[in-house]
Amino acid sequence: MSPKVQSKGSKAKDPQPSTQENLPPPEANAEAIHFLNSLRQEELMLLFFSETLVMVSDTGEPQGELTIEVQRGQYKDQFGVITYVPFVHASSRGFVDKTLCGSSLLAYLSWKLEVVKQQSQEFIKFHILPMEQKTSLLKQDDQLAMTRMVKEGEEVKTEVTFFPRPSTEGFVSQAANLVLLRVMAWRHTVPSNARFLALDTEGKLCYSTYQALGSQTIQVGHQQVEVFIVEQTVHSEQGIPMSCQFYLLPDGHLAKRIQVGSPGCCMITKVPVLREEDDIEPRPVFKKKPLVWEEDLELYSRFLDRKEELRLSHNSYLRQHPEAQALVSDFLLFLLLRQPVDVVTFAAEYFGPFAKGRPPTPALRSSNRPSPFRELEPERSEA
């Protein structure tokens, strides 16, 4: 199902039909979806930290600053339900060819890096025609709503697009990309042949791929560190592919970022304190020791008290019911006189007549005596 697009603006032009709109929408493959489904909340929480990189020109002069922060955020939906999800905040501000430019990014993600809400802004302060672009992504019930505003000088163009939920499976937003790179660095692996989805510069869904370029040792200040290089390429269907190389430290910190074809780069000035996964110690095993309660003064004292309490209770009951002792004495005397082989059956027959509701035993059925453990079945009357 293709996305629905609505356009409005002060000087928006009517969209021209093209053959590309008739093409089926791109879809993420199974490798990409499996990688996203393998993410665990415990793993992502190890990647919550902030970092700052310096934007430098091709001559090494500082031009600005890039800040990236990932932390646990509190998101409140339209129904007032509060959930705790990954929160991403990134911003940059600097100069390119003496022209002021910058960007900002705020996003709430699910623990599988799906977009819950994302707002981004980019601007370039050209002297003749300043440009600004704002993009908003909002997850709804069965779709992803995108609002995109592009301002060039005085001309403003706004576009609203709705992506059906099935078509966004495997989609990696700008914020999710920052977290996903940290995961790849932490695992030191890139999913083989994975094809994700992303948005190109025109706000269209397209393919996004990642490729591991191996490890390399780079100089950071007075230290040398080993980095894991990952190249991301966004394959726009209407333009040339855009690639960006990320030099990642083992714990996910970004040491250097290079946009292929762009002068300058972003890099750290000193090595941060690397985070390591906590070693989970095995639970202690306590051997079971035999309890010698006779040697425990408290337990032995409680035993004697309970023993005396029961003895007094039993003697009191027998004094109040002398017939009980007489009944037991008669049974023991009768048992010793008869000395039966089956004591249990003998006891059942002896005490059977004392049972309430037991019918009397017929006098002429002694040759076919019923079991003392079940009631005598009533005889059926002959027709």
C-alpha positions as CSV (number, residue, x, y, z in Angstrom):
1,M,0.0,0.0,0.0
2,S,1.5,3.3,-1.0
3,P,1.6,6.3,1.4
4,K,-1.0,9.0,1.3
5,V,0.4,12.5,0.6
6,Q,-1.3,15.8,1.2
7,S,0.4,19.1,0.3
8,K,-0.4,22.7,1.2
9,G,1.6,25.9,1.4
10,S,1.7,29.6,0.4
11,K,3.3,28.8,-2.9
12,A,3.2,25.1,-3.2
13,K,3.3,23.7,-6.7
14,D,1.1,20.9,-7.9
15,P,2.9,17.6,-7.8
16,Q,3.8,16.3,-11.2
17,P,3.1,12.6,-11.9
18,S,6.1,10.4,-12.4
19,T,6.7,6.8,-13.2
20,Q,8.5,6.4,-9.9
21,E,5.2,6.9,-8.0
22,N,3.9,3.7,-9.7
23,L,6.7,1.6,-8.4
24,P,6.0,-0.6,-5.4
25,P,7.2,0.9,-2.1
26,P,10.5,-0.4,-0.7
27,E,10.5,-3.1,1.9
28,A,13.1,-4.1,4.5
29,N,14.4,-7.6,4.2
30,A,14.3,-10.4,6.8
31,E,17.9,-9.8,8.0
32,A,17.2,-6.2,8.9
33,I,13.9,-7.0,10.7
34,H,15.6,-9.9,12.6
35,F,18.4,-7.5,13.8
36,L,15.9,-5.0,15.1
37,N,13.9,-7.7,16.9
38,S,17.1,-9.0,18.6
39,L,17.6,-5.8,20.5
40,R,17.2,-6.1,24.3
41,Q,16.3,-3.4,26.8
42,E,19.2,-4.4,29.0
43,E,21.6,-4.0,26.1
44,L,20.2,-0.6,25.1
45,M,20.5,0.8,28.6
46,L,24.2,0.2,28.5
47,L,24.4,2.6,25.6
48,F,22.8,5.6,27.4
49,F,25.3,8.4,27.6
50,S,26.1,11.8,26.0
51,E,29.0,12.7,23.8
52,T,30.4,15.9,22.1
53,L,32.3,16.1,18.9
54,V,34.0,19.1,17.3
55,M,33.3,20.0,13.7
56,V,36.5,20.7,11.9
57,S,37.3,21.8,8.3
58,D,39.5,20.0,5.9
59,T,42.3,22.2,7.1
60,G,41.8,21.2,10.7
61,E,40.2,24.4,11.9
62,P,37.2,24.1,14.4
63,Q,33.9,25.1,12.8
64,G,31.3,24.0,15.3
65,E,30.1,21.4,17.7
66,L,28.0,18.2,17.5
67,T,26.3,16.9,20.7
68,I,24.5,13.5,21.0
69,E,22.6,12.3,24.1
70,V,20.8,9.1,24.6
71,Q,19.0,8.5,27.8
72,R,15.9,6.9,29.4
73,G,13.0,9.3,28.9
74,Q,9.4,9.6,30.1
75,Y,6.8,9.7,27.3
76,K,3.2,10.7,27.8
77,D,0.8,9.7,25.0
78,Q,-2.5,11.3,24.1
79,F,-4.4,9.2,26.7
80,G,-2.1,10.3,29.5
81,V,-0.3,7.0,29.8
82,I,3.3,7.4,30.8
83,T,6.0,4.9,29.6
84,Y,9.7,4.9,29.9
85,V,11.5,4.6,26.5
86,P,14.8,5.6,24.9
87,F,15.1,9.4,24.4
88,V,17.5,10.9,21.9
89,H,18.6,14.5,21.7
90,A,21.1,15.6,19.1
91,S,22.1,19.1,18.0
92,S,24.8,20.7,15.8
93,R,25.8,24.2,15.0
94,G,28.7,25.5,13.0
95,F,29.9,27.1,9.8
96,V,30.4,25.6,6.4
97,D,32.2,27.8,3.9
98,K,31.6,30.7,6.4
99,T,27.8,30.0,6.2
100,L,26.0,29.4,9.5
101,C,24.1,26.1,9.6
102,G,22.8,23.8,12.3
103,S,20.3,21.0,13.2
104,S,18.4,19.7,16.1
105,L,16.8,16.3,16.8
106,L,14.4,15.2,19.6
107,A,12.9,11.7,19.5
108,Y,11.2,9.1,21.6
109,L,11.8,5.5,20.5
110,S,10.5,2.1,21.5
111,W,12.9,-0.6,22.8
112,K,12.9,-2.0,19.3
113,L,13.9,1.5,17.9
114,E,10.5,2.1,16.4
115,V,9.6,5.8,16.2
116,V,7.1,6.9,18.8
117,K,7.7,10.6,18.2
118,Q,10.4,12.5,16.4
119,Q,11.0,16.2,15.6
120,S,13.9,17.5,13.6
121,Q,15.0,20.8,12.2
122,E,17.8,21.9,9.8
123,F,18.8,25.3,8.6
124,I,21.3,27.0,6.4
125,K,21.6,30.8,6.7
126,F,22.5,31.7,3.1
127,H,22.7,35.4,2.6
128,I,20.5,35.4,-0.5
129,L,18.1,32.5,0.1
130,P,18.1,31.1,3.7
131,M,16.7,27.6,3.9
132,E,15.0,25.8,6.8
133,Q,13.4,22.3,7.0
134,K,11.3,20.9,9.8
135,T,10.1,17.2,9.9
136,S,7.8,15.6,12.4
137,L,7.1,11.9,12.8
138,L,4.3,10.6,15.0
139,K,3.3,7.0,15.5
140,Q,-0.5,6.5,15.4
141,D,-2.7,3.5,15.7
142,D,-2.0,1.8,12.4
143,Q,0.2,4.3,10.6
144,L,3.1,6.7,10.8
145,A,2.3,10.4,10.2
146,M,5.0,12.6,8.8
147,T,4.7,16.4,8.5
148,R,7.4,18.1,6.5
149,M,7.8,21.8,6.1
150,V,10.4,23.3,3.8
151,K,11.1,27.1,3.7
152,E,13.2,28.7,1.1
153,G,13.3,32.4,1.5
154,E,9.7,33.5,1.8
155,E,8.3,30.4,0.1
156,V,6.9,27.8,2.5
157,K,5.8,24.3,1.4
158,T,4.1,21.8,3.8
159,E,3.5,18.2,3.1
160,V,1.7,15.6,5.2
161,T,2.3,11.9,4.5
162,F,0.8,8.8,6.1
163,F,2.7,5.6,6.0
164,P,0.7,2.4,6.7
165,R,2.2,0.4,9.6
166,P,3.2,-2.6,7.5
167,S,5.2,-0.4,5.1
168,T,7.3,1.0,8.0
169,E,8.5,-2.4,9.3
170,G,12.3,-2.2,9.4
171,F,12.3,1.7,9.3
172,V,15.3,3.4,10.9
173,S,14.8,7.1,11.7
174,Q,17.6,9.6,12.3
175,A,17.4,9.1,16.0
176,A,17.2,5.3,15.7
177,N,20.3,5.4,13.5
178,L,22.3,7.0,16.3
179,V,21.3,4.2,18.7
180,L,21.7,1.4,16.1
181,L,25.3,2.4,15.4
182,R,26.1,2.1,19.1
183,V,24.6,-1.4,19.1
184,M,26.8,-2.4,16.1
185,A,29.9,-1.0,17.9
186,W,29.0,-2.8,21.1
187,R,28.4,-6.1,19.3
188,H,31.3,-5.4,16.9
189,T,29.2,-6.6,14.1
190,V,27.0,-5.4,11.2
191,P,24.1,-7.5,10.0
192,S,25.1,-9.2,6.8
193,N,23.1,-8.2,3.7
194,A,20.6,-6.3,5.8
195,R,18.4,-3.8,4.0
196,F,16.6,-1.3,6.3
197,L,14.3,1.6,5.4
198,A,15.1,5.3,5.8
199,L,13.9,8.7,4.6
200,D,15.8,10.5,1.9
201,T,16.3,14.3,1.7
202,E,12.9,14.6,0.0
203,G,11.0,12.7,2.7
204,K,10.6,9.5,0.7
205,L,11.0,6.0,1.9
206,C,14.1,4.3,0.5
207,Y,16.6,1.6,1.3
208,S,19.4,2.1,3.9
209,T,22.3,-0.3,4.2
210,Y,25.3,-0.7,6.6
211,Q,28.7,-2.0,5.8
212,A,31.6,-2.8,8.1
213,L,34.8,-1.4,6.9
214,G,37.0,-3.1,9.5
215,S,39.0,-1.8,12.4
216,Q,41.6,1.0,12.4
217,T,43.8,2.7,14.9
218,I,43.4,6.5,14.9
219,Q,45.1,9.3,16.9
220,V,43.0,11.2,19.4
221,G,44.9,13.8,21.2
222,H,48.0,12.1,22.7
223,Q,46.4,8.6,22.6
224,Q,45.9,6.0,19.9
225,V,42.6,4.1,20.0
226,E,41.2,1.3,17.9
227,V,37.9,2.1,16.2
228,F,35.3,0.0,14.4
229,I,34.2,1.7,11.1
230,V,30.7,1.4,9.8
231,E,29.5,3.0,6.6
232,Q,25.8,3.9,6.2
233,T,24.4,4.5,2.7
234,V,20.9,5.9,2.1
235,H,19.9,4.8,-1.4
236,S,17.5,7.5,-2.6
237,E,15.4,6.6,-5.6
238,Q,15.4,10.1,-7.0
239,G,19.0,11.1,-6.3
240,I,22.5,9.8,-5.8
241,P,23.2,7.6,-2.7
242,M,24.5,9.5,0.3
243,S,27.1,7.7,2.5
244,C,28.5,8.5,5.9
245,Q,31.3,6.8,7.8
246,F,31.2,6.4,11.5
247,Y,34.4,5.6,13.5
248,L,33.1,3.9,16.7
249,L,34.8,3.0,20.0
250,P,34.1,-0.4,21.5
251,D,31.5,0.9,23.9
252,G,29.5,2.8,21.2
253,H,31.1,6.3,21.6
254,L,31.5,8.1,18.3
255,A,35.1,9.0,17.7
256,K,34.8,10.4,14.2
257,R,32.1,11.0,11.5
258,I,32.8,11.7,7.9
259,Q,30.1,12.4,5.3
260,V,31.5,11.2,2.0
261,G,31.9,14.1,-0.5
262,S,31.7,16.8,2.2
263,P,34.6,18.9,3.4
264,G,35.6,18.5,7.0
265,C,34.4,16.0,9.6
266,C,33.3,15.6,13.2
267,M,35.7,14.1,15.8
268,I,36.4,13.9,19.5
269,T,39.3,15.8,21.1
270,K,40.0,13.4,23.9
271,V,39.2,9.7,24.6
272,P,36.2,9.3,26.9
273,V,36.0,6.8,29.7
274,L,35.1,3.6,28.0
275,R,32.2,1.7,29.5
276,E,32.3,-2.1,30.0
277,E,29.6,-4.6,30.6
278,D,29.3,-5.5,34.2
279,D,30.4,-9.0,35.1
280,I,27.4,-10.8,36.6
281,E,28.8,-12.8,39.6
282,P,27.1,-16.2,40.1
283,R,24.7,-16.4,42.9
284,P,26.3,-17.8,46.1
285,V,25.6,-21.4,47.0
286,F,25.0,-22.2,50.6
287,K,25.4,-25.8,51.5
288,K,22.6,-27.3,53.5
289,K,23.7,-28.0,57.1
290,P,21.9,-30.6,59.2
291,L,19.9,-29.0,62.0
292,V,20.7,-30.5,65.4
293,W,17.8,-28.9,67.3
294,E,18.6,-30.6,70.5
295,E,21.8,-28.5,70.7
296,D,19.9,-25.3,70.0
297,L,18.8,-23.9,73.4
298,E,15.9,-21.9,72.0
299,L,14.5,-24.7,69.9
300,Y,14.9,-27.2,72.7
301,S,13.2,-25.0,75.2
302,R,10.3,-24.5,72.8
303,F,10.1,-28.2,72.3
304,L,9.8,-28.9,76.0
305,D,7.2,-26.2,76.4
306,R,5.1,-27.6,73.6
307,K,5.5,-31.1,75.0
308,E,4.2,-30.1,78.4
309,E,1.3,-28.2,76.8
310,L,0.2,-31.2,74.9
311,R,0.5,-33.5,77.9
312,L,-1.7,-31.3,80.1
313,S,-4.2,-31.0,77.3
314,H,-4.5,-34.7,76.7
315,N,-4.8,-35.5,80.4
316,S,-7.5,-32.9,80.8
317,Y,-9.5,-34.4,77.9
318,L,-9.3,-37.9,79.3
319,R,-10.5,-36.7,82.7
320,Q,-13.5,-35.1,81.0
321,H,-14.2,-38.2,78.9
322,P,-13.6,-41.4,80.9
323,E,-15.6,-43.4,78.4
324,A,-12.8,-42.9,75.9
325,Q,-10.2,-44.7,78.0
326,A,-12.7,-47.5,78.8
327,L,-13.4,-48.0,75.1
328,V,-9.8,-48.2,74.2
329,S,-9.1,-50.6,77.1
330,D,-11.9,-52.9,76.0
331,F,-10.6,-52.9,72.4
332,L,-7.0,-53.8,73.5
333,L,-8.3,-56.6,75.8
334,F,-10.4,-58.1,73.0
335,L,-7.5,-57.7,70.5
336,L,-5.1,-59.6,72.8
337,L,-7.6,-62.3,73.4
338,R,-8.4,-62.9,69.7
339,Q,-4.9,-62.1,68.3
340,P,-6.1,-61.7,64.7
341,V,-3.6,-61.7,61.8
342,D,-5.2,-58.6,60.1
343,V,-5.4,-56.0,62.9
344,V,-6.8,-53.3,60.7
345,T,-9.8,-55.3,59.5
346,F,-10.4,-56.5,63.1
347,A,-10.4,-52.9,64.3
348,A,-12.8,-51.9,61.6
349,E,-15.2,-54.7,62.5
350,Y,-15.0,-53.9,66.2
351,F,-15.7,-50.2,65.8
352,G,-18.1,-50.6,62.9
353,P,-21.3,-50.8,65.0
354,F,-20.4,-47.5,66.6
355,A,-20.7,-45.7,63.3
356,K,-23.8,-43.5,62.8
357,G,-26.1,-44.3,60.0
358,R,-24.7,-47.8,59.4
359,P,-27.5,-50.3,58.8
360,P,-27.5,-53.4,60.9
361,T,-25.8,-56.5,59.6
362,P,-28.3,-59.3,58.6
363,A,-28.2,-62.2,60.9
364,L,-28.4,-64.9,58.1
365,R,-25.6,-63.4,55.9
366,S,-22.6,-64.5,58.1
367,S,-21.3,-66.7,55.3
368,N,-21.0,-63.7,53.1
369,R,-19.9,-61.0,55.4
370,P,-19.5,-57.5,53.9
371,S,-16.3,-55.6,54.0
372,P,-16.1,-53.4,57.1
373,F,-14.6,-50.6,55.0
374,R,-17.8,-50.0,52.8
375,E,-21.5,-49.8,53.4
376,L,-23.8,-52.7,52.7
377,E,-25.6,-52.3,49.4
378,P,-29.4,-52.5,49.8
379,E,-30.9,-55.7,48.4
380,R,-33.0,-55.3,45.2
381,S,-36.6,-56.5,45.5
382,E,-37.5,-59.3,43.3
383,A,-40.2,-58.7,40.7
